[in-house]
């Protein structure tokens, strides 16, 4: 274990480190892609065209998508296709979080298939130092309508109860395998109208499997004004009941959808009124977490440079080594390499979310995520400028 540092030594402006893994040809391809992403009209029109082209099976459409936007943001169509990406990131001390991004069809058969795929990601992660986490969405293995009904306090029919119980069994099977294999697993956050049900499930899994260390990690979307209070309550419960709390801290991914649904259903929008309020709440969550690592382990899932820098400063203030196992940083594959590579180079625990799955199935997920998450959409300008700077540096 290295001696804890006295002050942060990481810079997010070092493009030589950020793009060390990229050839000049790859940088030029990225430059063209992010230049296109800066055009909102093109993104909106092009995204719709890509979805239609893939849906219609137009010849060459899949190839065009796979070797442009899919290649930039996804690891491959299968676990095996992701292995070179896992190895390449590992060369730079960056972990991979395999994110099976195929959304279920809502049938029991599709839920079982997703569970089995998730179990395979856990098995691959077991004993592999380059895969520090697995991840899953509860709605990939359980019916969101039933999760919503449970949260609303509505009784389930006998048939619905049977289906709901099967969903719970799938969640437990994933967390149990993670526990047996000693693999940490994230439970992703979803929409607020059934997130409380997911929180309750994650808490039950923590009680069951986090007695010795944080195996199951819940996700807290800090663009919701109540999530810091939720994190604090979960910490207190963990202390009282004797289990560890794993917390992935994100800003959030459903902003427009949350506002629209709140308006349609006539309840208060759970999202903070301003981005500044979200930033403040996120940073408060970081401060709280670093001060309560006796029962907490955290992953800062963020593309925000200020929050990432703050976490390195907090670690220094608390005399924590950069590679303290209770603290991780994570970004999406294909984005914010200036954060990921510079953090990893400075010795911090860093990982990339690497989505994978068939092109036709993953593209709707990626396009919707870009539409809904304004923070990620706005990041394209920053990516574009950093890539441009590195290209110019190499020419000098």
N, C-alpha and C positions, 0 to 999 in steps of 0.2 A: 504493500500500500504506500503510494507516494506521500510525501509530507504535504499537508493541506497548504494551499496557496494563501498568500496574504492579500492579493488583489487579482482581479481578472486579467488574463493575458490574451484573451481572444478578440480578434477584430473581424467584423463581418464585411469589411471592404476589400479583403485580400482575394482578388479574382484569380490569381495564380493558383492558390490553394483550392478555391471554390470549383474551378473547372480543370483541375489537374487530370481528371479521368477522361476528359473530352479531347478528341483530336480537333484540329482546325476545321476539318470538313464537318464534323459533328456540330461544332459551334456555329458554323454558317447555316446549317439546317435548322438549329434551334433559333437562330436570329430571324430567319424567315418565318418560322412558325409563330413566335411571339409577336413579331411585327403584325402578322395577320390577326392575332388575338387582340391586339390593341384597337382594332376596328370593330366596334360593337355591332354595327349593322351587318358586317361580314360574318361575325360570330353567330348572330341570331339567324341570319339567312342560311349560312353554311351549315349550322347545326341541324336545322330542319331538313335541309337537302340531304345531309349524310344519313340521318335516320330513315328518310324515305328511300334513299338509294339502297341502303342495307336491307330494309324491309321488302323492297321489290326484287331483291336479288340481281340488281343490275351488274353485268359483267365488269370486273375490275374495281367495283366499289369497295369491296372488302380489302383488297390489296392496297388501294389508295389510302384508306383509313388506317390500316394496320401499320403502314410504314411512315405515317406522319403523326397525327395526334395520339393514336394508340401507342405507338412505339415510345413517344415522349413520356406518357403518363402511366403506362401499364407495363408489368413485367413480362407478360405473355398470355397465352390462352390457357395454358395448363401449368401445374406445379413444375413439371419437368422443364418447360420453356422458361420458367422463372429462375432456374438454377444458375445460369450464367450471370444474371443480374445480382443474385444473392452473393455469388463469389466476388463480383466486381466491387460491390459496395463493401464487402468484407475486407478487401484489400486496403481500403481507406478507413477501416475501423468503424464502419457504419453498419448497424444491424438492419435486417429486413423484417418488416411486419407484413406477412402475406395476407392480403385482404381479398377474400373471395367475393367478388362484386356482382355476382349473378343474383338477381332478385327472384325470390320464389314465385311460383304461379298461384300459390294459395292452396294447393292440393296437399294432402297428406304425403303423397308420393314425392312431391317436390321438396317438402320439408325434410323428409327422410334423406333424400339425395344430398341436400345442403348440409345436414348434420354429418353425413358420412364424409363429405369433402372437407369439412372443418376438422374432423378427427384426423384426416390425413395430414392437414397442415400442422397439427399438434405433434403428430408422430415424427414429421420431418424436423420440427423444431427441437425435439428432445435430443439433447446432447450436441446440438449444433450451435456453436458460440455466435454464429452470424445471424441467428433468428431468435432474438430475445423475447418476443411476444407473439401470441396468436390473437386473433380478433374475430368477433362475430356480432351480427345484429340479431336481436331476439326475433324480429319479424321475418328473418330468414328461416326460422324453424318453428314459428308459432303464428297463428292467425291474428293480424293486427286488430280486426273487428272484435275478437274475443278479449284481447288485452284492453281495448277501449271500454268494452262493456263491463269488465271487472273493475276498472278504475271508476266508472260511473256508479258503481254499486248496484248494478242491475243483475238480477238472478239469471243464471245460465240454465238452459234446458238440459235434460239428461244427455242428449247427443252433443250439445255444446260443451258440457263439462268433460265428457270423454275426450273430445278433441283438445280442449284446453289442457287437460292432464297429460296428454301425449306431448304437447308443446313443452310443458314443464319437464317431462322426462328427457326430452332432447336437450334442453338447456343444462340439466343436471349431467347428462352423459358427456357433454362437451367439457364442463367444469371438472367433472370427476377425472376424465382422461388427462386434463391439464394438471390436476393435482398429482395423479399417479406418475406422470412423466416429468413433473417438476418444471412445467412450462407456464409462464405467466400468460393470462388471457384477458384481453379487454372486452368488456360488454359495451358496445357502442350506444350512444345516446340517440334518441329518435324524437318524434313529435310529442308535444307536451300533453296532448289528450290521452296518451297511453304511457307516457314516460314514468308516471308514478308506479304503475304496475311493473315496469322494467326495473325501476329502483328497488322495489320490494323483492323481486326475484334476485337481483344482484346482491342485495343485503343477505338474503337467505343463503346464497352460495358462499359469501364471505364467512358467514357464521360456520358453515360446514367445512370449508376448505382452507381458510386463512388463519388457522390456529397457530401455526409456526412461522409463517411469512405470508406476504401478500401474493397470492396466486391469482385470485379473481379481482379485477380492477373495474370499477364502474366509471362512467364518463359524465362529467359535469359541464354543461353548456353555460358558460358565464355570461352570455348575452341575455340569459334569463335573470331577472332581478332577485330571484329567490335561491339561486344555486349556491352561493357562498354560505348561506344559512344552512342549506342542505348538507354541504360538505362538513360544516362544523358539527351538525347534529350526528352525522355518521361517525365522525371521529369520536365524539363523546360516547356513542353507543359501543364502538369498538373497544374503548377503554373499559367501559362498564362490563361488557360481556366477554372480554378477553380474546379478541381477534384483531387482526391487522386489516387496515383499510387501504386498498389500492385505488388511486384516483388519477384518472386521465383528465387533464384540464384543457378544455377547448373553448373557443368563443362560441361557435355554433354554426349549423349548416342549413337551417330552415327558416331564415328570417322572414322572407316574403310570404311564405306559406303560413307561418304562425300568425302574422298580422292579418292576412286575408281570412283565415279561419276564425280568429277572434272576432273580427268584424261581422262575419256571416252568422256566427252563433251568439253574438251579443254578450261576450264577456271581455274583461280587461286583457289587453295584449300583454303576455308575460315577458315580452322582450324589453330590454332597457330602452329608454326614450332616445338616447344618443349613442354614437360610437364611443365618445369620450367616457360615458358612464360605464360602458362595457369594458373598456380598457382599464378603468380604475378598479372595477370589480375583479377583473382577471388578475391584476397585479396584487390586489389585496389577498386573493386566494393563494398566490405564490408566497406572499409573506406569512400567511397563516400556516401553510403547509410546511415550509422550511423550519418554522418554529415548533412544529409538532411531529417531528419524524419518529418519535418514540412508538407511534402506532400508525403512522402514515407512510406510504410510498407514493411518489407522484411522477407523472409524465406530463411535461409541458408540450402539448400538441399544438404548436403555434407557428405561424409564418411571420409573426410580429417581431421585429428586431429589438424594439424597446423592451418588450417583456422577456425576450431571451437574454438580453444583456442584464436586465434586472435580476434574473434568476442566478446568473453567474456571480453577480455582486452579492446577493444574499448568501450564496454558498461560501463566498470568501469571508463575509462578516461572521458567519457561524463556524468558520474554520473547518469546512467540509472539503474533502478531496474531490477533485473534478469527477473521478470515477466512483463516487459513493453510489452503491447499488440501489439506494432508495430514491434516486433522482435521475430522470431521463428527459431527453429532448426528442421531439419527433416532428417530421415534416412529410409532406406528400412527395412521392417519387416524381422527379421531373420538375420540381419547383424548389425555390429557396436553397439552392446548393450553396450559396454564400453563407447560410446558417449551418447547414448540416456538415459540410466538409470542414469549415473552420472550427466548429465546436468539436468535432471528432479529432481534428488535428491537435487541438489544445487539450485533449484527454477527457472530454466530457462524454458521458454515455449518450449516444445519438443513434436514432433509427429512422428509417424511411417507411412510410406506408406504401406498399407496393400492390396496387389493385391487379387482379388477374381474372381471366375468364374468357369465353368466346367473344370475339369482337362484337357480334350482333347483340349479345346480352349485356356487355359492359358499357358500350357507348351511350345508351340512354342514361345510365347511372352517372357517367362522367359529365355529360352535357347538362343534366339537371343540376348536378352539384355545382358546376360553374355558374349556372343561371342563378341558383339560390344563394350561394355564398359570395356576397359582394366583396368580402375581404380578399378571397382568392382571385376573383375576377379582376380586381384592381391591382393585384400583384403582378399581372402580366407586364405592366409598364416598367416596374422595377426590374423584373427579369430581363426584359429587353435591353435596358440601359447597362446592366451588369455584363451581359453577353457582349454587347457592343464595345464596352470598355476593355474586356479581355481580348477581343479580336484586335483592337487597336494596340494593346500592349504587346501582343505577339508580333505585330508588324514592325514595331519600333526597334 
